[in-house]
């Protein structure tokens, strides 16, 4: 770089050195700032939802949101949980852990881990109704990825490009940040896309055979004063998002040395707190199905 005709060469060298020093500082601090952005965004969300969490209708600090777009459905659950972030990270890092927790869901009858093109995968086998045999299950091949795992932030992503019956772009995300030494704030997201034929068929089912099924969002009050809950496609995604969130909660709340059945009992009891939305079967039927699955696949108790 040539010296300026208006400045002594020594000044020019000093200015150049200052520019290089500033650039080096920017390079040093850019990466940590970028890495901290998702954690800060989740902290901002916690602050924004703090009042709703404090006055949640779920009997615990939980907020559920859902959305329906022309292309698909999304359900988001935000919660404060009584577990340190280190414990959350230890529980949810690893596809094998996710297989264990996802099969707590009543419709998930099998899960297998593997690798494909150098990426960690898990394949979930899902039946349309709990009483259907596993041979009729459809497969959801997820790619598993830990997007972030720091002392301040955890982000785990599961994605499946295609699903059954015209569904696609399945996405499951878990994010967590530390609130203090004993509490964490988590965001669980579940969604997928569907084509127009699937949308129409699902709406037809929900308007007939599934007309009594509701979600969690309160849309008004009935003449007797009881709350009226959202129905249709948003009700559907809210029920499933909550079932999956409760699998995370049951897995995290039970020691790894516990028998599988103890986690199943925890999940069932949590779901039964919301019978209007989530009740499907009695406890004995649920445990018998899960016991059959473990025996078939040779899983430990």
N, C-alpha and C positions, 0 to 999 in steps of 0.2 A: 504494500500500500504506500503510495507516494505521499509526502508531507504536503499540507495545505500551504498555499503561498501567503496566507494571512496569519499562520501560526508557526511558532518555532517548532523544529523537529522534535524537541524534547516534550513539548505539550502534546503533539500529535501522538507520540508513543504512549504518553500517559493516558490520553483518551482511549486509545486502542486497548490498552490494558484494562481500563475500566469496563469497556464494552465486553471484552472476553470474560472478565470476572462476573459481570451480571449474567452473561449467558450461561456460565457454569453454575451459578446459583439457581437459575431457572431450571436447568437440567436436573439438578439435585432434588429440587422440590416438586417438580412436575409429577413424577411417578407416584410418590406418596399421596399427593392431593387427588390424583385420578383414582387411586386405589381406595381412598377414603370416601369417594363420592357416593357409592351405593349405601354404605353404612350411614352417612349423614342423611341421605334421602329417607332411609327407614326411621332415623331418629326424628326427622321432621314429620313423618307420618304419625309416629307415636304421639308427638305433641299435638298434632291436629285432631287426633281421635281421643285424646285423654278424657274429655268429658263423656263421650259416648261409652268408653271403656269403663269409666267409674259408675255409670248408670245403666249398664247392660241388662237386657231382659233375659240373658242366658244364665243368670245366677253366678256369673264369674266374668272377669274382664275380657269379653270376647265381642268382636264386631264382625258381622257378615255382610258382604256386599255382593251383588250379582248384576250381570248385564247381558243383554241379548242384542246381537247385531245381525244384519242380514247374512253374515257368514258363519256365525257360531254362537257359543255360550261361554261365559266366564264366571267363576265363583271365587271370591277372595275372602279369606278369614284372617283377622288380625287378633292377636291375643297376648296378654301378659301371663307368663307361666312361672311357677316357682321352681325353676331350675337354672343354675348358672350356665353361661354360654359354653364353658368347657365341657359340661355334661351333655349339652345339646349337640355339640360338634362330635363328641365321641359316639353318640348314639346314631347320628344320621350320616356319618361318612362311611361309605362302603355300600355297594349294591346289594350285598347279602343281607345287610340290616334292613334295607328297604323291602326286600322280598319277604322277610319275616313280618314286618309291620303291615304291608299292603294286603297280605293274605288274612289279616284279621277282618277285613271287610267281608260281609256275608256272601257277596257275589263273586269274590275272587277265590278260585279253588286250587290254584297252583301258581308257582313262580320259579323261574330258573334264571340263573346268572350265566354270563358268558362274555366273550369278546368278539368284536366284528370290526375289521379294518382298523385295528389298534385302539378301538374305543370300548369302554366297559358298557355292557348291556344287561338288561333284565327283561325277561318275557313274562308277561302276566296273562293268565288264563282266566277269562271272565265269562260267567254264565248270565243269561238274560234274567233268569229267576233263580233264587237260591236252591229250589228243588230240582233243577235240571242237572243231569249227570255231567261230569267233567268232560266226557267225550263230546259234548255239544258246546263246549266253551270256545269262544273266539280268542285269538291271540293278539296281544298288544306288545309289540317289540319296542321297548324303550331304549334309547341311548341315555346312559347315566353320566353326569358330569358334575364335578365339584368346581363351581365357578369361583368361589372365594372361601378361604378358611384361614382367618387371622384371629388373633386374640380378641378382636373387636367385632368381627362380622363373619357370618357363615352364609353361603349361598349354594344350594344344590339344585340342579335342573335335570328333569327327565323329559324327553321328547320322543314322540312316535309320529313318523310322517304319515302313516296310514292306519286306519282302523276298520272295523266291520260296518257293513250296511251303509256305505257311502259317507262315513265319518273320516276325518283326517286331522292332522296337525294337533295331536294331543300334546298338552303341555302341563307339566306339574312342576311347581317351584316352591322351595322352602327357603326363606331368608330368616335370619335371626341376628339380633344384636344384644349386647349386655346392657342391662339397665343398672344393675349394681352387682355385688358379689353373689347374690342368691337368685336374682330374677332376670329373665330375658323377655324380649319382645319379639314375637314371631309373626311372619306373614306367610300364609300358605295359599297358593293359587292353583286352581284346577280349571282347565278349559279345553275345548276342542272345536273344530269346524265341522259343518255338515252341509250337504247339498240340499237343493230345494225339495227333492223327493223325500229325503229323510225328515226334513223339517215338517212337511205336510203330514207324513205318516205319524210322526211323534205327536203332533198337535191333535190328530184324529184320535189317537190312543188316549191322550190326556183328557180329551173332551168326552170320552165314553167310558171305557174300562178303568181309566185312571183318573176319573173326575173327582174322586174323593182325596186325591193326593195333593198336599200343599207344601209350600216352602216355609221360610222363617220370617220373611219381610211382612210386616203388618201393613195392610192396605186400607183398613177401616175398621168399623165396629158393626157387628151383627145387631139385629133388633133386641136381642137379650143382653147386649152389652159386651159380649165376648169378642175378642179380636178376630178379624178376618185376615187370612194369610194369602200371600201371593200363590197363584196357581200356574199352570202351563209350563212353558219351557224354563222360565226362571225358577219356578218352584222345583223343577227337576234338577237343575244344576246346583241349587242351594242344598238340597238333600244330599246329593252325592259329595259335594265339597265338605259338608259337615261330617259325613261318614268317614271320609279320608282324613280329615283333621283329627277325628277321635282315634283313628289308628295310630297317628303320631303321638297323641297324648297317652294312649294306653301303653305304647312301647316305651316311652320315656319314663312313665311312672312305675314301671315294673323292673326289678333288678334282673340283669342278664341271666342270673342263676335260677330265676323263677321258672317253673314249668310253663310250657306254652299255654296250657289251659288257664293259668292264672291271668295272663294277658288277655285271653279271649273273654274271660269273665269281666275284666276291667272294661274292655271295649263295649261289651253288651250292656253293662250297667250304665255306662255313660250315654249310650244311644237311647236307652229306655228312659232317660230323663226328659226326652222329647218324643213321647209316644205318638203324638198327633202327626209328626212328620216322619219318624224313623222306625216305628214298630213294624216288624215283619213276622217274627216267629217267637215262640217261647224259648227260654234259655236252654232247655234240654235238647230241643231240635237243633239249635245253633251249635251247641257243643258236640252233638253227635255228628254233624256234617264236618266240623273241623277235625274231629277225631278220625273220621274216615279218611280225610285228606292226608293227615299225618301218617297213618298206617299205610296208605297206598303208596306214598312217596318215600317211606322209610325215614321220616323226620323224627327227631327226638322229642320227647315230652318236655 
